[in-house]
Amino acid sequence: MNLSVVIPVWNEFETIAVTIDHVRAVLGNVEVIVVDGDPEGSTLKHIRDATGVNTMTAPRGRAHQQNAGARAASGDVVLFLHADTAMPAGAHAAIERVWSEGAVGGAFGVWFDRPGWVYRAGSQYLTLRSRMNRLPYGDQAIFLRRDYFNQVGGFAPVAIMEDVELVRRIRRRGDRLAMLPLRVVTSSRRFVAEGLVRRVLKNIWMTMLYHVGVSPDILIRWYSDSPPSQPGHHPGDVLPPSDHP
């Protein structure tokens, strides 16, 4: 199995170089594609070692950027990785097992990179929720067979909820994503900025509104981007629990 990792970025100046190093260290010799939503490629300029990295720009928005990256991908499987999320050890082998079993794709559990019981509880809740309803979010490192991704038409060109829309479309086709026991470690920066409970409730509320038909163009007005991670810090510095409940 050949794996392609697509990383959509926007103002990830402090994070992108460490993210690429982490991908190489954990996933090995995989195809890395970084897609900048800034036409000037401002984040791309902060890549320390671009050897073997495919860099490009695309219209801003994760849907557009991830679709552009997937079109450039050559791997059997395409993994969509947020720049503030770190893959767990053993992820490549786990993805290969899913691929060899013929599944259309999958996603991981999640663990926040900030200490404290409230973040541990939030990690457990989000992981349990996605395992029960098979509706993972984009920061859970969703991966799909490349031919299947092309077959379903990729991400819909929406301003937000592109991950929810794609997973719902997969479910309507009668297909299922494998929910792996391993967990990615993701940045808690948005939750720190707004408060974990408030952010989780906001995400639930926005997802409910989307499910009842509220346009993503309206929902995007209630969603705010957060600044890049702090210098010197990357979620890969944090280890998720070893028991993987």
N, C-alpha and C positions, 0 to 999 in steps of 0.2 A: 504493500500500500504506500502510495506517495501522498504526502500531506502538504496542503497549502494553507498558510495562516494569513488571513486578511485583517489588517489593523487600520480602522478608520480613525483619523486624528483631526483635532482642531485645537490649536494653541497648547499642545502637549510638549512644550519646550523642555521642561525639567524631567519628563517621564520617558520620552520615546527611546532614547539611547539605552536606558536601563531595561526597558521592556524588550527591546530586540535582543540584548545580551541574555536576558532571562529565557526568552523563547529558544535561543540556540542552546543554552545550557540544559534546559529541561526536555525539549522536544527533539534535539539533535539537528541533523542536516535536513531541514525542511525548507520549503519555499516560503519566503516571507515577502508579503506585499503590503506596503504602507501607502494609504490613500489619504491625502490631505484635502480638507474641505476649503482651504485657503488657496485661491488661484496663484498666489505668489509662492506657495510651498514653504511657508514660514517654519512649520514644524520639521519639514524634511531637512532643512539646513542644520538642524541640531542632531542629526544622526551621526554618531562618531565613526562608525565603520559600516559603510554601505555595501561592502563586498557581499555579493549574492542576494542583496535586497532589491526588490523591484519597487521603485518609487514612482508615484504619479499623483496628479490632482484630479478632482472631480467636483461637481457642484456640491455645496455644503448640504449636509444631511446624511445620517448614517445609511439610509436606504440607498441613496445615490452612490455614496462612497463604497459601500459594501458590494453593490452590484458591479461597479467598475472593477473592483478588485477581483471579484469572482470571474468576471469575463477574461481577466488576464491570467487567471490561475491555470495551472497544468496538472495539479494533483488529482488523485482519485477522490479525495475528500477535501472539502474546504471548511476550515474552522474560522469563525468570526470572533476576534478577540478585541475587547476594549483595551485601550492603552493603559488604563489604570487597574488592570486585572492580571493576576499571575497564575500560571498553570501549575497544577500539582505534579509531584514526581509520579511517574508511572502513567501519565496521561496518554502518551503516544501508544503504548501497548494496549491501554483500555480502548482507545479509539479504533485501533486495528482489530480488536476482538469484535467490536460492534460492526465494523465493515465486513469482516470475514463471515459474520453470521447473516449478512444480507439485510440488515436494518437500514432504513433510509438515513438515519443520523441519530444524534443524541445531544445531551447537555450534561453539565456537572452540577453538583451541589455548590453552595456558596458559603464563604466565611469572611466576615469583616476583619479588616486589618487593625482595628482599634480595640484595646482591652476594655473590660468592664462587662458586668452581667447583662446590661441592656443590649449590648451589641452581640453577645453570645446568644441571647434569647432571640434577637432579630435574625441572626444567621440560621438558627434552628427552625424558626417559623418559615422563613422564605424557602429553605431547602425542603422542609416537609410539605409545604404548599405545592411546590413544583412537582414533587414526587407523587403526590396524590392526584393532582389534576392534569399532570403531563403538560403544563403550560409554563415552561421556563422563560425567563427574561433574557435579554441580550447579554447582560453582564455575567451570565452563566456559561459563556463560551459555547454557544450553539454550533454544532458541526453537522454537515450534510454531505451525502455523496454528491459529487459535482454534477453528474448526469441527472440526478434527481432534482437538484436545485435548479438546473436549467429547464427541466421538464415542467416544474411547477411555476416557472416564470420569475423566480427570484423574489426579492423584496418589492412590495408595492411602493410606488413613488409617493409616500406620505411623509408629512413633516415630523411625525412622532408615532409611536406604537407600531413601528414596522416589524419589530420582533413578535409582538402579540398577534398581529395580522397574519404573519407567515405561519406561525405555529397553529393558529386556528384553521388556516387553509389546509394545512397538512392533516389536521384531525378530520376535517370535512371529507377528505379523500379516503378516510378509513385507515390512514397510516399512523404510526406511532413513533415517537422519539424515545430512545433508550435513556433513562435517567441513571447516570453513573454514580456509584457510591463515593468516588473521589470528589473533593471540593476545590474549586478555584478560590483564591484569596483576592478580594476586591476592595478597592479604596472606599473608605467611609466618609470621604470629604463632603459629599452632598448631604449626608445624614448629619454630620457634625455641623454644617452650616445652618441647617433648618431644624435639627433635632430629629433623632431616630424615629420616635413614635409619630411625630407630625409628618415626616417624609414617607414612612410606610403607609400611614392612613391616606396621605395624598396620592400615593401610587395606586392603592386599592380603589380609591374614589375615581381616579382618572380612568383606570381599567374598566370599572363598572360603567362609567359614562360612555366609554368607547364601545363596550358591548351592546349598549342600548341605542347606539347610532349617532352619538355626538361626533362631529367631524374632527379629525386630527388637526385641521387648520385652526379650530377653536381651542382644542386642548393645548396646543403648543404655546398659547398665550399664558397659560397657567404654569408652564414648566420653565424653570430657569437653569441655565448652564452654570456650572461651578468652575472656579479657577483651577489651574493645573495642580497636581500634587506638590507638596513642599519639596524644596531641593534636598537631595540626599536620601529621600525616602521612596520606597517602592513596595507595593503589597507583597512582592516576593521575599521581602525580609521577614515576613510573618509566616509561621507554619500553622496549617489547620489542624484540628484534632486528629489523632492517629486512629481513633476507633471508627471514624466515618459512620455515624449512626444513620 
